[in-house]
Structure formats: structure tokens, C-alpha cells
């Protein structure tokens, strides 16, 4: 499994949350897996309690 830096994860998630580009375009632009990007976006929206329960 590929490890992504925190900076890469945040840049990709924030790019998606800006609402301009699609998951596919952002994943390609940041060279990340689209499925992982979707997971990061979902996790970003969780509270710390929800995250601990989910993880």
C-alpha cells in the first residue's frame, strides 16, 4: 500500500471540498488513488468520536 504525506492528503481533500473538480480529476492531479481520496473526504467530515468508532 502506498503511503501519502499529510500535506498530499490535505491538499487533495481541500481541493475536493472546494467543489471545482471531480474525484477523478483531483486524484489524477495529486497522484493518489481515487478510492483513498473518497475515504479521506468521508473521514474529514467526521468528529473525533465518530472517527475513533469508524477506525
N, C-alpha and C positions, 0 to 999 in steps of 0.2 A: 504494500500500500504506500502511496506517495504521501509524504509529509509536506504540508503547506505552512508557510510562515503566518504568524498572526496578522502581519501587515497585508499579505495577499488576501487572507480570508476577509478582513475588514473592508478592504478596497472593493472586493467583488460583491460582498453583501450590500455595502453602501451604494454601489453602482446600481444594483437591482432595485434597492429601495427608492432611488431617485426616480424610478419609473420610466426611464427613457429607452432602455434596451431590454431585450429578451434574455431569459436564462441562457439560451444557446449562444447569443452574441457575447454576453459577459463572460461565460465560461471559456469561450474561444479567446477572447481578448486577454484574459488573465491566466490562460493556460491551466485551467482547473477542470476537474470532472464536473459535468452538469448536475449529476445526482448529488454530489457532495455540496455543491453550491445551494441546491434546493434545501438540503438538510441544514446548512448553516443559516439560511434565511429563516427557516422554521424555528431553530434554536434561539436566534437573536430575539424573536418575539416573545420568548418565554421569560417568566420571572425566575429568579434563582431557585425558588422552591419547586416550580414546575420542571426546571432543568434537572435538578437533582433526582426527581422522581422519574423523569424520562431516561436519564443516562444510566 
